[in-house]
Amino acid sequence: MKKFVLKLDLHDDRDKQKALKKVATLSGIDAISMDMKEKKLTVIGTVDPVNVVSKLRKYWQTDIIAVGPAKEPEKKEDSKKEEGKKEGGKKDDQKKEEGKKEESKKEEKKEEKKEDEKKKEPAPDPVLEWVKAYRAYNPYMTTHYHVQSMEENPNACVIS
């Protein structure tokens, strides 16, 4: 997941709506937000930033300001810490130990999932990659042929 910020040269809400619609048509986008005061568009997802910029540059001046990983909010951990400070020192120690145990369990589960994904993914076939590249170049490539012989169809008309 990537988070990137773009600066757009928009003038009114109508341009804003058009820009959001253009970006929303791309696949791999999880979230879009627009700040009209600073004229910044923030996009979160797996989409390539260059594709988004090329789509928007057809209509408006567009610049990439920042590209980076999407950070998950950690508000839950912060609120737990504040509650622990209010309740007392003994409960802090217990919560810290529980939090460490939970984090270690989560890390173990993540590692197991990564290992399972690696096992499931077969090695890419080099011929398949070439075929995909050729299809991108020539989308009208015939993918299959269907030939019917006379023996397969007894109702076929044969002129002798």
C-alpha positions as protocol buffer text, in pm:
chain_id: "A"
residue {
  index: 1
  type: MET
  ca { x: 0 y: 0 z: 0 }
}
residue {
  index: 2
  type: LYS
  ca { x: 123 y: 343 z: -94 }
}
residue {
  index: 3
  type: LYS
  ca { x: 19 y: 687 z: 13 }
}
residue {
  index: 4
  type: PHE
  ca { x: 99 y: 971 z: -220 }
}
residue {
  index: 5
  type: VAL
  ca { x: 15 y: 1339 z: -225 }
}
residue {
  index: 6
  type: LEU
  ca { x: -41 y: 1531 z: -549 }
}
residue {
  index: 7
  type: LYS
  ca { x: -70 y: 1905 z: -604 }
}
residue {
  index: 8
  type: LEU
  ca { x: -341 y: 1997 z: -853 }
}
residue {
  index: 9
  type: ASP
  ca { x: -420 y: 2330 z: -1016 }
}
residue {
  index: 10
  type: LEU
  ca { x: -796 y: 2328 z: -948 }
}
residue {
  index: 11
  type: HIS
  ca { x: -1015 y: 2637 z: -936 }
}
residue {
  index: 12
  type: ASP
  ca { x: -1357 y: 2532 z: -807 }
}
residue {
  index: 13
  type: ASP
  ca { x: -1565 y: 2244 z: -671 }
}
residue {
  index: 14
  type: ARG
  ca { x: -1660 y: 2134 z: -1019 }
}
residue {
  index: 15
  type: ASP
  ca { x: -1295 y: 2069 z: -1105 }
}
residue {
  index: 16
  type: LYS
  ca { x: -1258 y: 1891 z: -772 }
}
residue {
  index: 17
  type: GLN
  ca { x: -1545 y: 1654 z: -854 }
}
residue {
  index: 18
  type: LYS
  ca { x: -1405 y: 1585 z: -1200 }
}
residue {
  index: 19
  type: ALA
  ca { x: -1061 y: 1508 z: -1058 }
}
residue {
  index: 20
  type: LEU
  ca { x: -1202 y: 1272 z: -796 }
}
residue {
  index: 21
  type: LYS
  ca { x: -1405 y: 1091 z: -1063 }
}
residue {
  index: 22
  type: LYS
  ca { x: -1102 y: 1053 z: -1290 }
}
residue {
  index: 23
  type: VAL
  ca { x: -891 y: 908 z: -1011 }
}
residue {
  index: 24
  type: ALA
  ca { x: -1171 y: 683 z: -886 }
}
residue {
  index: 25
  type: THR
  ca { x: -1188 y: 505 z: -1223 }
}
residue {
  index: 26
  type: LEU
  ca { x: -843 y: 353 z: -1165 }
}
residue {
  index: 27
  type: SER
  ca { x: -824 y: 12 z: -999 }
}
residue {
  index: 28
  type: GLY
  ca { x: -629 y: -43 z: -678 }
}
residue {
  index: 29
  type: ILE
  ca { x: -737 y: 270 z: -492 }
}
residue {
  index: 30
  type: ASP
  ca { x: -851 y: 237 z: -130 }
}
residue {
  index: 31
  type: ALA
  ca { x: -901 y: 600 z: -27 }
}
residue {
  index: 32
  type: ILE
  ca { x: -905 y: 943 z: -191 }
}
residue {
  index: 33
  type: SER
  ca { x: -914 y: 1277 z: -11 }
}
residue {
  index: 34
  type: MET
  ca { x: -892 y: 1633 z: -136 }
}
residue {
  index: 35
  type: ASP
  ca { x: -780 y: 1948 z: 47 }
}
residue {
  index: 36
  type: MET
  ca { x: -907 y: 2246 z: -152 }
}
residue {
  index: 37
  type: LYS
  ca { x: -729 y: 2506 z: 62 }
}
residue {
  index: 38
  type: GLU
  ca { x: -386 y: 2367 z: -24 }
}
residue {
  index: 39
  type: LYS
  ca { x: -508 y: 2207 z: -351 }
}
residue {
  index: 40
  type: LYS
  ca { x: -365 y: 1869 z: -253 }
}
residue {
  index: 41
  type: LEU
  ca { x: -503 y: 1528 z: -347 }
}
residue {
  index: 42
  type: THR
  ca { x: -411 y: 1235 z: -121 }
}
residue {
  index: 43
  type: VAL
  ca { x: -447 y: 882 z: -262 }
}
residue {
  index: 44
  type: ILE
  ca { x: -399 y: 558 z: -67 }
}
residue {
  index: 45
  type: GLY
  ca { x: -382 y: 222 z: -245 }
}
residue {
  index: 46
  type: THR
  ca { x: -178 y: -12 z: -462 }
}
residue {
  index: 47
  type: VAL
  ca { x: -215 y: 195 z: -777 }
}
residue {
  index: 48
  type: ASP
  ca { x: 96 y: 336 z: -945 }
}
residue {
  index: 49
  type: PRO
  ca { x: 135 y: 712 z: -878 }
}
residue {
  index: 50
  type: VAL
  ca { x: 257 y: 769 z: -1234 }
}
residue {
  index: 51
  type: ASN
  ca { x: -72 y: 632 z: -1372 }
}
residue {
  index: 52
  type: VAL
  ca { x: -273 y: 867 z: -1151 }
}
residue {
  index: 53
  type: VAL
  ca { x: -62 y: 1167 z: -1250 }
}
residue {
  index: 54
  type: SER
  ca { x: -82 y: 1084 z: -1622 }
}
residue {
  index: 55
  type: LYS
  ca { x: -462 y: 1057 z: -1594 }
}
residue {
  index: 56
  type: LEU
  ca { x: -489 y: 1396 z: -1422 }
}
residue {
  index: 57
  type: ARG
  ca { x: -235 y: 1579 z: -1638 }
}
residue {
  index: 58
  type: LYS
  ca { x: -466 y: 1552 z: -1935 }
}
residue {
  index: 59
  type: TYR
  ca { x: -688 y: 1810 z: -1765 }
}
residue {
  index: 60
  type: TRP
  ca { x: -488 y: 1997 z: -1496 }
}
residue {
  index: 61
  type: GLN
  ca { x: -132 y: 2080 z: -1399 }
}
residue {
  index: 62
  type: THR
  ca { x: -31 y: 1799 z: -1161 }
}
residue {
  index: 63
  type: ASP
  ca { x: 282 y: 1752 z: -948 }
}
residue {
  index: 64
  type: ILE
  ca { x: 383 y: 1470 z: -714 }
}
residue {
  index: 65
  type: ILE
  ca { x: 464 y: 1609 z: -370 }
}
residue {
  index: 66
  type: ALA
  ca { x: 524 y: 1295 z: -162 }
}
residue {
  index: 67
  type: VAL
  ca { x: 518 y: 917 z: -204 }
}
residue {
  index: 68
  type: GLY
  ca { x: 550 y: 678 z: 86 }
}
residue {
  index: 69
  type: PRO
  ca { x: 402 y: 378 z: 264 }
}
residue {
  index: 70
  type: ALA
  ca { x: 51 y: 409 z: 404 }
}
residue {
  index: 71
  type: LYS
  ca { x: 71 y: 428 z: 781 }
}
residue {
  index: 72
  type: GLU
  ca { x: -195 y: 261 z: 990 }
}
residue {
  index: 73
  type: PRO
  ca { x: -337 y: 475 z: 1268 }
}
residue {
  index: 74
  type: GLU
  ca { x: -209 y: 385 z: 1615 }
}
residue {
  index: 75
  type: LYS
  ca { x: -475 y: 570 z: 1811 }
}
residue {
  index: 76
  type: LYS
  ca { x: -586 y: 260 z: 2000 }
}
residue {
  index: 77
  type: GLU
  ca { x: -245 y: 207 z: 2160 }
}
residue {
  index: 78
  type: ASP
  ca { x: -221 y: 574 z: 2257 }
}
residue {
  index: 79
  type: SER
  ca { x: -563 y: 570 z: 2425 }
}
residue {
  index: 80
  type: LYS
  ca { x: -472 y: 255 z: 2618 }
}
residue {
  index: 81
  type: LYS
  ca { x: -157 y: 421 z: 2750 }
}
residue {
  index: 82
  type: GLU
  ca { x: -351 y: 726 z: 2867 }
}
residue {
  index: 83
  type: GLU
  ca { x: -606 y: 507 z: 3046 }
}
residue {
  index: 84
  type: GLY
  ca { x: -328 y: 310 z: 3214 }
}
residue {
  index: 85
  type: LYS
  ca { x: -170 y: 629 z: 3351 }
}
residue {
  index: 86
  type: LYS
  ca { x: -499 y: 727 z: 3508 }
}
residue {
  index: 87
  type: GLU
  ca { x: -566 y: 389 z: 3671 }
}
residue {
  index: 88
  type: GLY
  ca { x: -232 y: 333 z: 3840 }
}
residue {
  index: 89
  type: GLY
  ca { x: 111 y: 176 z: 3822 }
}
residue {
  index: 90
  type: LYS
  ca { x: 13 y: -186 z: 3891 }
}
residue {
  index: 91
  type: LYS
  ca { x: -234 y: -200 z: 3610 }
}
residue {
  index: 92
  type: ASP
  ca { x: 25 y: -40 z: 3377 }
}
residue {
  index: 93
  type: ASP
  ca { x: 263 y: -329 z: 3433 }
}
residue {
  index: 94
  type: GLN
  ca { x: -8 y: -586 z: 3369 }
}
residue {
  index: 95
  type: LYS
  ca { x: -127 y: -409 z: 3053 }
}
residue {
  index: 96
  type: LYS
  ca { x: 228 y: -376 z: 2924 }
}
residue {
  index: 97
  type: GLU
  ca { x: 288 y: -747 z: 2970 }
}
residue {
  index: 98
  type: GLU
  ca { x: -42 y: -831 z: 2800 }
}
residue {
  index: 99
  type: GLY
  ca { x: 34 y: -588 z: 2518 }
}
residue {
  index: 100
  type: LYS
  ca { x: 377 y: -745 z: 2464 }
}
residue {
  index: 101
  type: LYS
  ca { x: 222 y: -1093 z: 2456 }
}
residue {
  index: 102
  type: GLU
  ca { x: -41 y: -980 z: 2207 }
}
residue {
  index: 103
  type: GLU
  ca { x: 219 y: -810 z: 1986 }
}
residue {
  index: 104
  type: SER
  ca { x: 440 y: -1120 z: 1983 }
}
residue {
  index: 105
  type: LYS
  ca { x: 139 y: -1335 z: 1890 }
}
residue {
  index: 106
  type: LYS
  ca { x: 47 y: -1094 z: 1609 }
}
residue {
  index: 107
  type: GLU
  ca { x: 404 y: -1097 z: 1477 }
}
residue {
  index: 108
  type: GLU
  ca { x: 409 y: -1478 z: 1480 }
}
residue {
  index: 109
  type: LYS
  ca { x: 80 y: -1490 z: 1290 }
}
residue {
  index: 110
  type: LYS
  ca { x: 212 y: -1242 z: 1033 }
}
residue {
  index: 111
  type: GLU
  ca { x: 528 y: -1448 z: 983 }
}
residue {
  index: 112
  type: GLU
  ca { x: 322 y: -1766 z: 939 }
}
residue {
  index: 113
  type: LYS
  ca { x: 99 y: -1594 z: 683 }
}
residue {
  index: 114
  type: LYS
  ca { x: 402 y: -1472 z: 489 }
}
residue {
  index: 115
  type: GLU
  ca { x: 550 y: -1823 z: 485 }
}
residue {
  index: 116
  type: ASP
  ca { x: 218 y: -1970 z: 368 }
}
residue {
  index: 117
  type: GLU
  ca { x: 193 y: -1712 z: 89 }
}
residue {
  index: 118
  type: LYS
  ca { x: 545 y: -1791 z: -24 }
}
residue {
  index: 119
  type: LYS
  ca { x: 461 y: -2161 z: -38 }
}
residue {
  index: 120
  type: LYS
  ca { x: 138 y: -2101 z: -231 }
}
residue {
  index: 121
  type: GLU
  ca { x: 296 y: -1880 z: -498 }
}
residue {
  index: 122
  type: PRO
  ca { x: 441 y: -2094 z: -778 }
}
residue {
  index: 123
  type: ALA
  ca { x: 747 y: -1981 z: -969 }
}
residue {
  index: 124
  type: PRO
  ca { x: 647 y: -1759 z: -1264 }
}
residue {
  index: 125
  type: ASP
  ca { x: 660 y: -1926 z: -1603 }
}
residue {
  index: 126
  type: PRO
  ca { x: 890 y: -1731 z: -1839 }
}
residue {
  index: 127
  type: VAL
  ca { x: 684 y: -1828 z: -2146 }
}
residue {
  index: 128
  type: LEU
  ca { x: 368 y: -1700 z: -1977 }
}
residue {
  index: 129
  type: GLU
  ca { x: 537 y: -1367 z: -1910 }
}
residue {
  index: 130
  type: TRP
  ca { x: 630 y: -1336 z: -2279 }
}
residue {
  index: 131
  type: VAL
  ca { x: 272 y: -1418 z: -2382 }
}
residue {
  index: 132
  type: LYS
  ca { x: 135 y: -1153 z: -2145 }
}
residue {
  index: 133
  type: ALA
  ca { x: 378 y: -896 z: -2283 }
}
residue {
  index: 134
  type: TYR
  ca { x: 277 y: -984 z: -2639 }
}
residue {
  index: 135
  type: ARG
  ca { x: -93 y: -959 z: -2552 }
}
residue {
  index: 136
  type: ALA
  ca { x: -32 y: -613 z: -2410 }
}
residue {
  index: 137
  type: TYR
  ca { x: 139 y: -520 z: -2736 }
}
residue {
  index: 138
  type: ASN
  ca { x: -115 y: -693 z: -2963 }
}
residue {
  index: 139
  type: PRO
  ca { x: -453 y: -727 z: -2785 }
}
residue {
  index: 140
  type: TYR
  ca { x: -620 y: -877 z: -3093 }
}
residue {
  index: 141
  type: MET
  ca { x: -416 y: -1196 z: -3072 }
}
residue {
  index: 142
  type: THR
  ca { x: -623 y: -1508 z: -3139 }
}
residue {
  index: 143
  type: THR
  ca { x: -627 y: -1710 z: -2822 }
}
residue {
  index: 144
  type: HIS
  ca { x: -783 y: -2036 z: -2942 }
}
residue {
  index: 145
  type: TYR
  ca { x: -897 y: -2220 z: -3250 }
}
residue {
  index: 146
  type: HIS
  ca { x: -1199 y: -2447 z: -3287 }
}
residue {
  index: 147
  type: VAL
  ca { x: -1194 y: -2688 z: -3578 }
}
residue {
  index: 148
  type: GLN
  ca { x: -1484 y: -2922 z: -3638 }
}
residue {
  index: 149
  type: SER
  ca { x: -1446 y: -3229 z: -3846 }
}
residue {
  index: 150
  type: MET
  ca { x: -1727 y: -3405 z: -4029 }
}
residue {
  index: 151
  type: GLU
  ca { x: -1707 y: -3708 z: -3804 }
}
residue {
  index: 152
  type: GLU
  ca { x: -1785 y: -3495 z: -3497 }
}
residue {
  index: 153
  type: ASN
  ca { x: -2104 y: -3349 z: -3645 }
}
residue {
  index: 154
  type: PRO
  ca { x: -2331 y: -3609 z: -3810 }
}
residue {
  index: 155
  type: ASN
  ca { x: -2578 y: -3339 z: -3926 }
}
residue {
  index: 156
  type: ALA
  ca { x: -2317 y: -3159 z: -4136 }
}
residue {
  index: 157
  type: CYS
  ca { x: -2389 y: -3132 z: -4506 }
}
residue {
  index: 158
  type: VAL
  ca { x: -2128 y: -3286 z: -4735 }
}
residue {
  index: 159
  type: ILE
  ca { x: -2127 y: -3231 z: -5109 }
}
residue {
  index: 160
  type: SER
  ca { x: -1949 y: -3504 z: -5302 }
}
